[in-house]
Amino acid sequence: NRVIKPLEPVGVPLRYKFLPEALKAQGYSTHAVGKWHVGYCAEEYTPTKRGFDTFYGFHGGSQDYFTYTHPGGIPLEKRSSCGNECYDFGLDLFNNTTPDVTKNGKYSTHLFTSVVEDLLQARNPRKPLFLYLAYQSVHTPLQVPQEYKNAFRHITHKQRMVHLGMLSALDEAVGKVTRALQATGHYQNSNGGAVKKGGNNYPLCGKKGTLLEGGTRGAAFIHSPLLQKPYISEK
């Protein structure tokens, strides 16, 4: 199905088991924060039915960073020939299965970071944890609070200025999550990292939105304090 559009009645087939389902069976607590985007056409396709104990975030692929809506403004009869920009839907921000109508105006990168911080504070670090954190940033639409734009006032290309501000806010957020893991006792044997999302996947053939290797394979990195640091020995 490639990229799932907001109103499509599809999702990852239920016959496929997701990683949190397998980890939950091994005693892990499992939590998802941020972007879902693998289908929500029926309840059984939503995060808490596919292995996550809790979910806080949005089900679609993109939305406004402050209002958590996706206003397309395109008449229904003209939507068959266009992409994500054609779709109108209302609020897409959920605490498990309940819409959260209280966060209008809060930047999503900041919101998802605070959710993770609260989650880590509230749980016992001795129980194994699988935390899936999928920030919306830096996906379109390009939006960021003014203070992050100010740091890049010298950039004359306006979209690039906003994009750099978004990256700065995301970098700050990752630092906060790392410090929260350390402060709550979750960091000693943790591992984490980021997977490639979209963009150029050269030299593989294809790209995001295709079923070729370039659209289904991507680079990632893993971090853990248990990984041996590189060193040089002359012994």
Buried (B, 14 or more C-beta within 10 A) or exposed (E): EEBBBBEEEEBEEEEEEBEBBEBBEEEBBBBBBBBBBBBBBEEEBBBBBBBBBBBBBBBBBBBBBBBBBBEBEBEEEEBEEEEBBBBBBEBBBBBEEEEBEEBEEBBBBBBBBBBBBEBBEEBEBEEEBBBBBBBBBBBEEBBBBEEBBEEBEEBEEEEEBBBBBBBBBBEEBBEBBBEBBBEBEBBEEBEBEBEEEEEEBEEBEBBBEBEEEBBEEBEEEEEEEEEEEEEEEEE
